[in-house]
Amino acid sequence: MSKYDIIVLGSGPGGYVTAIRASQLGFKTAIIEKESLGGVCLNWGCIPTKALLKSAEVFEYLKHAENYGLSVKEADRDFSAVVKRSRDVAGGMSKGVQFLLRKNKIDVIEGFGKLKPGKKVDVDGKEYSADHIIIATGARSRELPSLKQDGKKVIGYREAMTLKEQPKKMIVVGSGAIGVEFAYFYKSMGTDVTIVEFLPNVVPVEDEEVSKQLEKSFKKIGINIMTSSEVTKVDTSGAGVVATIKTAKGEETLEADIILSAVGIKSNIENIGLEEVGIAVDRDKILVNSYYQTNIPGYYAIGDVVPGQALAHVASAEGILCVEKIAGQNVEALDYGNIPGCTYATPEIASVGMTEKEAKEKGYDIKVGKFPFSASGKASASGATDGFVKVIFDAKYGEWLGCHMIGAGVTDMIAEAVLGRKLETTGHEVLKTVHPHPTMSEAVMEAVAAAYGEVIHL
């Protein structure tokens, strides 16, 4: 039996980052992976979807070249080549993870890992043991009873990334990050897209003004949006699909080539030995403390399998914190109220902290400032004036309660708010921090100025 200090089960952005940090701290480390190194994020999620969206963005530029004083005789796309580029990007990133694990002298064990009592893991009949076992098995596409995925006409995100032919019509069920990103991609490629969302607003976790702006921007490019609506039945007996949709006004039927189910994710905790070891679970989440220890000593869990935001950067942060605690370092528990969320459609969405509604519900006396990109010189020069930056401050102490952005490049801008909130900066400190001109990031300073009645460019 091979013996390690730490074994990590799963090699996604939670698992491989955890393994590398463990190795840096001097632990003899192994990682177990049943499929491709990098997990869903690198192979079927974060990275390949961004490659698809970049192709969509470039195609949009080509189609509107005249807006920039340029002439393109005919803009066209090769859908299979777009998909191939995305897969090549994912493949390159997976090889990059392989290199990093080898560089850090981490043993890669291929196969399906199953936890055993006594701090052991069985991998396809061979046992390994460790002082500490960290579960990082991630998640997969969630299925609704009324929307069973067959991988052909009713698909999840994996199939959506590798379709051999571009559908003429698509229904996207769910308008979280996955749903709106694929809706934008396929619409930009020329597919007729309808989004069906059960709740009253698209991207329902976002500030209401952000949701309304995205809906406005999507409708402008021809995406049909049905909110407060639910798919109750799907008929796949014909050439395509016929969806029965319950709306506030009654039932409707929609025909399409394909339905993409983007209604969330389901943790991968089945058949990995949790019951045999006695690890406590609530619904589909493994219960852990602030340092990711389960109720059974020597077993830990991070990422999508534990409560908290199911995001790649959260999984990485949890894993690092977990192994640093194991190493005896004085670590600070993760602040889940200061986790940035990003959506990479066009326009992009990025947010951190409380929405305006949440701040009011918690009893704060607030100052709210908003700066539209239509008033930004850089946005005007770029031809990307949709959207705004919105900031929320506590009126009494100046605490930065929340920041919500929608527009071009905002996923690269949100870190300013995350860092500012981490360092407990105040509105006046942000206002007195000189921002470069012309940039999109000036909108943060301008929004803060608007909150304090000092805005110059509105």
Helices and strands as residue ranges (DSSP letters): E 2-9, H 15-24, E 29-33, H 39-44, H 46-63, G 65-68, H 79-103, E 107-110, E 113-116, E 120-123, E 126-135, E 139-141, E 154-155, H 157-161, E 169-173, H 177-189, E 192-196, H 208-220, E 224-226, E 230-235, E 241-247, E 250-256, E 258-261, E 265-267, H 274-277, E 281-282, E 285-286, E 299-301, G 303-305, H 312-326, G 336-338, E 341-343, E 348-353, H 356-361, E 366-372, G 373-375, H 377-382, E 388-394, E 400-407, G 410-412, H 415-422, H 427-431, H 442-451
